[in-house]
Amino acid sequence: MNWIPWLVVVVLCWIFIENPLQPKAWRELLAARKDRRRKKDLDKRVRKGPARYWLEFVGSIVLFLFFFRAMVAEAYRIPSGSMENTLLIGDFLLVNKVIYGSRTPDWVGIPFSRMGTDIPYVQLPALRKPRPGDILVFRYPMDPLVNYIKRLVAGPGQTIQVVDKVPMVDGHPFAKLPEQKHADDFSMPDFYADPQIFPLGSGWNRDFWGPVKVPQQGMKVDLDADSWRLYREAIQLEGHNLAVTGEGAFLVDGKPATSYTFEQNHYFMMGDNRDRSSDSRYWGFVPEKNIVGKAWIIYFSVNVDKLKEEFWQLIRWNRLLRFID
């Protein structure tokens, strides 16, 4: 179905760009519209003066691009091989922000810096919720100013476990993807404890992980040693401070508590390059507020291994305008 975007582009160009293949009446209509726009634009320049005209023109473009990027679609570049072979280093994507609910900007600051502050935001209704199998762009929970891209494997309330490299969701194998891969032919033994794996001290590794229930809005957990290890970061990402006293009692925002009820949904993410992916196995769950949008279409792709070749050889022509599954 990768031909559909190209067909849409060709049809739109045929309709809106004047060319000899169009009927004469349609070409005359386009020419008349162009003349009316040119006359209207000239009248504006004369009436407002060149300085005010160009100031308003540039300002309107900047505002449009700002709100389009914030609420409709955003460009994203694949920086690593964690999603190979589904997405490759050098792929440039558009991220659909409408499908999960557009929202107004929630941070203002100096561009290309970390100097800024959070601001209140409004989120529009979602067309649908994220589903297992969706490829999401989200704010990295450990550093919200950095965007990550991974595949959603387990959603709120589902139980996730990795058994001999195979993700198991609610006891069933997660559907094998046509372009996923394993860089290593071997599996780590189930008794090997990787100190980098989440949560610390779990005794798990990348190939044998869990089982864990993904936090869901309204899910209540008793506060004990196990929930402290599994859900402490998720609770803190919801804006609460979870602490334990010297006597073993738990405090939520400084107040004694024996349980905690989650306020939002969370998600478990994995890269398609299973053995070379920093994902939820290493840093935990992604809260719903961190989701930016769904990876939508590859609009450009460059083979970074051919940087010394001619420009036309750099482009991966077979990946242009490809919808992302």
N, C-alpha and C positions, 0 to 999 in steps of 0.2 A: 504493500500500500504506500510505499515511499514515493510513488509517482503522483499522488494526489496533491501535495503542496506545489509541485511544478505545474500541474494542470491549472490550479487556482491562479498562480502567478501569470501564466500565459493568457488565461481568459480575462483577467483584470487588465493586463496590458493591452489586449486587443480591444477591450471596451473603452478604456479611458485615455489611451494614448493614440492620437490621430495617426492613421496609417492607410496606405492604399487599399488594403483588404477590407476596409469598412465600407458600408453603403455610403453613397454620396451625401444623402440627407443627414446621416449620423455625423459625418465629418464636418458638414456645415454647422450642425448644432454645437459640436465641440468648439469649433472656431469662433462661433458667436459668443459662447460662454467665456472663452478666453479673452475676447475683446472687451466684454462687459467687466470682467475682473480687472483687466489692465486699466480701464477707464476709472473704475471705482478706486483702485489703488492710487492712481495719479491724483484724483480729487482729494484723497486723504492726505497725501503728501503736501499738496498746496495749502489745504486748510489748516493743518497742524504745524507745518514747518518741518524741515528735515530732522532737526535734533529731537523734537518730541516724537516724531513718527518712528524713527529708528529705535529710540529708547523703549517705546511701547511695543514695537515689533519684537525686539530681542527679549524684553522682559516677559512677554506672553509665551514665547518659545521656551524660555527657561522654566517658567511656572508649569507649563504643560508637561515638559519632560520630567520635572521633579515629581509631580503627582502621578504621572503615568508609571514611573519607576517605582514609586512608593505603593501604588494601589492596584496596578494592572499587571505589568510584566517587568521583569528585571533580567538583565544579562548576567551570565555566570560562566566562568572559564574553569574547565577541569584541570586542577593543578597536580594531581597525583594519580597513581594507577590503582587506587583502591576499588574502583568500579569497573575495571577491565573484566571481560572484553565488551561489556555493554556500553560503557563510556570510556573514551581514550584521552590520554593527556593531549591537550591541544584542541579538544572539542569546545566550541562556544555555544552556549545554550540560552534559550529564553525560558524563564521560570514563570509559570502561571500562578498569579497571586489571587485571582478571583475565585478559583474553585473551592478553596478552603475558607474564604471570607476575607475580602480586602480590608485593610485597616489603615487609618491615617498614620503619619509618621509618629513614632514613639520615642525618638531621640533626636536632639539637636546639638550641633557642635561644629567644630572646625573640620572641614573636609580633609580626609586622608590623615586624620590624627585621632587620638583617643580622648581629646579634650571636648567634653560635652556633658549633657545631662539628660536623664529620662524625663519624658513629658507624658501627660495623660493622652490616651488615644481612644478612638472609636473604631470598633470592628463591625463590618457589615455581615449579614447572614451568609453562611457558607452554602454553596451549591450541594456539597456533600462532605462527609467526614473522610479523613485519610483512611485508606484501606491497605491491608497487607498486600505487598507486591508493588505499591506505589513507590516511585523514586522521589524523595523529598530533599529540598534544600532547606536547611535549618540553621539556627544559630547554635554554635558549639556550646554546650552547657558550661564548660570550663572557662570559656572566653566568648561572651555574647557578641563581641565585635567581629568575630571570625565566622564565616559561613562554611558549613560542611554539606556534602551531598552523599546520601546513602539510601539503601532500600529499606522500606518499612517491612519488618518480618513479623512482629507481634504487636497487637494493639492493646488498648486498655482492657484490663480484666483477663487477658489471655495468659496462659502459662507457657513460658519459653524455656527450652532446654536444648543444648547442643550435645549430640551423642555421636562420637566418632566422625566429626566434621559435619554431620547432618543436623540442621535446625529442626527441632520438633516443636510444633505449636499445638497446645492442648492434646498432646500425645500423638499427633499425626505429622508425618514429614512435610516440611515446607516444600512447595512445588519447585522442582529443579528447573533452573532457568537455562535457556539455550546457550547463552554466552557467559555464564558464570564459570569460574575456574578455580583450581587449587594450585598454588605455586609449588607446594610440596606434596610428594607422593605418599609420605608417611604421616601417621597420626601420633600426636603426643600421647603417652600412656595416661590412663585416667587417674593414676595416683600421683602424677607430676603436678606440683603446685607452682604456677607461674606467679611471681610476686607482682607483676604488672597488671594482672587481671582484676577486674571489678567483681565483687567488692574485696578490699584488702583482707587477707586472711581467710578467704573462702576455700582455698585448697584446689581451685579449679584452674583450667587452662583454656586456650582458644578452641580446642577440639572436643573437650568435655567440660561443659559449662551448665550450671543450673541444677535443678529447675527453680524458676522464680516466677512469681505472678507479677505482671506489669501493673503499676498503679492505675487506678480508675477513679474518676470523679465519684465521690461518695463512698469509696472503699475504706473500711475501718480496719486498722491494724493495732494489735496490742503492742505496747512498747516494751520490748525485752532485748536481750542481747542479739537475737537473730534479726529483728526488725531494725535495730540500730545499725547493724552492719549493712543491710540491704537497702534501706529506705532513707537513711539520714540525708544523703545528698538530694534526693527527690523532695524531701520535706523542706530543705533549705532553699531549693530552687523555687518553691512556692512562696518564698518570702518569710519563712519562719526560722527561728533559731532553736535547734534541738540540742540539749545538753544533758549530761548525766552527772549527778552529785557523787561525792565520795562514798556515800552509803548505797549507791546503786539505784537511786530514784531518778526519774526522768523529768526534765523541765522543757516545756514548749514556750518560747518567748518569756522565759524566766518564771513560769508558773508550773506547779506540779501537775503531771498528767500521767495517766496510765494507758492512754490510747491516742491515736491520731486519725482523723478522717481527711482523706485527700480532697483537695478543692478543684483539681483539674485532671484531665486525662494526660497520660504519659505514653511514650512509644519506645519500642526496642528496635534499633537500627543495625543493619549489617551491610558491609560492602560485598559486591558480587565477586571480587577477588578475595575469597574467604581467608587465605593465609597471609595476605598483605594489606590488611585493613584495620585501621584504628577506629573501632566502632563501640557499640554499647557493651560488648564483652570487656572493654578496657576502661570505659568511663561512665557507664550507667545509662539511665533513661533520659529521653528528650521530652520536656514538658510541652504541652500544646501551645503555650504562648511563644515558644521558640521557633515554631514552624513558619518558614517564609513562604513556601509554595511548592507546587509540583513541577518537576522537570518536564518540559513540554516538547520542545523541538530543538534540534541541532541546526543552527543557521549558518555555521561556518566551522571548518575543521582544518587544522594545520598539523602536519607530521613533523614534530620537533626533532626527529632523528635525521631530517633532511635539510637542516638549516643552511647548509653550504650549497645546496642545489639551486637550480633556477626557481623563480617564484611559482611558476605554474606547476612545478613538481612538488612543491610543499603542500599544496591543497589536496585534501582527501575528497575528491569530487563525489565519490559514491556515498559520502556521509552528509552532504549538504541537504538542508530542508528535510531532514529525517525525523519523523515523530518518535518520541522516546516511550518505550513500553516499560 
